Amino acid sequence: MKATPQDYKLTFANIVETAMRGIEESQELQKWCMDIYGMEPCIHNELDPMTPPHESDCPFIAICPIGGSSGEDRSSYQRGFMVHVAVSDHNRVERYDDRGRCVWREYLGTRRVSHLLEALVYPAIVTAFERMGYALSTESEEIMSPDVTLFEARSAITIDIERCIGEDVPYIA
């Protein structure tokens, strides 16, 4: 029997745990990390702003709660969390012209961090929340490379929770 949203209380702790378990249980994500990097991902439930991911942490995935708010017509409530991923990759593809000038340089870390977030982490998290009866939406995305060997991406994700009549904060009652 499929659980209904009323069977779960979406506290920030439960949201983070659900997302982390979805990532951990994704065989496709685990296999990709092993095939590409030779190790399973580090999965964290927060991101220490004073100690950002280091190359030795990669592949790295963090789930961080970011807040909640009432919907425009107050018939729903949104809870949000941030997904932060990072990969370390020293590989690049270069092509040179006949004068020895590099005319094409592609750092594979950009492609791989994008694949990790969009093709592996998103589906794992969506599957975990769909099993509970909740739909997710992506609010914003950002990709960055603080240097040419560490590549990071992050995305804000929102869960819409329908309110019952007279309910102010649906996930606590």
SULLINVEN-V440069 format. One record per backbone hydrogen bond with DSSP energy under -1.0 kcal/mol. NH is the residue of the N-H (numbers start at 1). CO is the residue of the C=O. If there is no record, write none. Layout:
# SULLINVEN-V440069
NH&CO, NH&CO
This chain:
# SULLINVEN-V440069
7&4, 8&5, 11&9, 15&11, 16&12, 17&13, 18&14, 19&15, 20&16, 21&17, 22&18, 23&19, 24&20, 25&21, 30&26, 31&27, 32&28, 33&29, 34&30, 35&31, 36&32, 37&33, 38&34, 39&33, 42&59, 44&61, 51&48, 57&54, 58&55, 60&86, 61&42, 62&84, 63&44, 64&82, 66&80, 67&80, 69&78, 71&76, 74&71, 77&161, 78&69, 79&159, 80&67, 81&157, 82&64, 83&155, 84&62, 85&153, 86&60, 87&151, 89&149, 93&106, 95&104, 97&101, 100&97, 103&95, 104&95, 106&93, 108&91, 110&107, 112&108, 113&109, 114&110, 115&111, 116&112, 117&113, 118&114, 119&115, 121&116, 122&117, 124&120, 125&121, 126&122, 127&123, 128&124, 129&125, 130&126, 131&127, 133&130, 134&129, 137&158, 139&156, 142&154, 144&152, 151&87, 152&144, 153&85, 154&142, 155&83, 156&140, 157&81, 158&137, 159&79, 161&77, 163&75, 167&164, 172&169, 173&169
